[in-house]
Amino acid sequence: MSLKTKFPTDFVWGTATSAYQIEGAAALDGRGPSIWDAFCDEAGRVANGDSGDQACDHYHRFREDIALMADMGVTAYRFSISWPRILPDGTNSTLNQAGIDFYNALIDCCLEHGIQPWATLYHWDLPQALQEHEDGWLNPAMADRFADYAAVCFEHFGDRVKHWITINEAWVVAILGYGQGVFAPGRTSNVEPYQVAHHLLLAHAKAVDIYRRQFKPAQSGLIGITNNCDWREPKTDSQADREAAQRALEFFLAWFADPIYLGNYPDSMREYVAERLPVFTEAERDLVLGSSDFFGLNHYTTMYASQSGDQVQESAVYGNGGLSEDQQIDLSVDPQWKKTTMQWAVVPWGCRKLLHWIADRYKNPPIYITENGCAYDDHPVDGEVHDQARIDYYAAYLEECAHAIEQGVDLRGYFAWSMLDNFEWASGYGQRFGLHYVNFETMERIPKASARWFKAQLNPEG
Ligand code: PNW
């Protein structure tokens, strides 16, 4: 029995990418620099001195890439629009027509192949000019800059794009960009992440407000935000550890989802972060509350949480505990769990538990998994890439998704991360998440065994 038969017939099957990770053509056709171009230029920031200058050269090869997606049988493609390719200095004083043309061609090509375009407006590539001259996401005015940029995208692409994602993973921007400093713009602080998060939420909400008032009546699409969250399992059955795991999930996901679904930050954050956590004005709260038509979720892994002792442990490539000292939590993994090359543990049941946690806390919203996937050290052997571990990962995670649906969770779609091996941020090209292998010298694409496996699941009749 193919996997597809375990899911509703209208379930959305897709793959995902983001602009800076695949497009390349960083200095071409009027694109302005982003904070990731600048970050890659700083010595020691990105493994191997890699950058997205060329990436997968998707800018020139998108037709081939979309044909590969169509061959897999997916019905949706989640990509991101590069803000500095549309507005080179970040403001709508200069519109880069070549950027508009590129995304028009990309969107049209998707539709010609029967693939629905799902566009993310912000996947971390803030125009460098806004960082340099306006202090980036630390500035509350960024919310208006973002809303202006979003309006340009709705205006030019909204006749064909019916699913919009405002911000990808505000947690990563705040924690990895401003807390741990391992992502652009590379700042370390225990105050700034909370401010940045607040401004990202407002940026999201303003863009949604503009879409709903000015574009939705004619374009009738859906718009939401995508947040990322790992599962946190209590390390022991003790009351303290159960509370620690709950608190860890609140600091990870409820930080962003509670304001949108419940109207405020979680009480635990107010208690533990105290005056460093911004307060919503009444007008801001009204704007943010109810501002997502669907619950976008990126999920990769699971860790145990326990009440912290003296020291805080971190054990992944990125310290994915967040600001653990603010949460008073220790994170750990079971040494038995298999790991990907990111050192992220493969724990399929964590995905099901997280889906239930979301359904319970937010009254069963429609959920789309907008990313799930794994990195392995793939290499072609006689022209083929036998990534059985990735097939096992997808099969097991999707099995848990199917269970969650059976048990009443309103999961409506799933996007595999990623369509292609690509620029994996601070890890450079050293981490391969793709369903398609990319030879970064020749730019040749090779469908991995996992891509053929997906195809077989999605096209059960062959
Ligand atoms: C996500 N963490 O990033 C992004 O949306 C993708 O662009 C990225 O390629 C993918 O996941 C794989 O990393 C994350 O530390 C980066 O928890 C770091 C974390 C989570 C997600």
Boltz pocket constraint, residues with backbone or C-beta under 6 A from the ligand:
constraints:
  - pocket:
      binder: B
      contacts: [[A, 18], [A, 21], [A, 168], [A, 169], [A, 172], [A, 228], [A, 298], [A, 318], [A, 319], [A, 320], [A, 371], [A, 417], [A, 423], [A, 424], [A, 425], [A, 433]]
      max_distance: 6.0
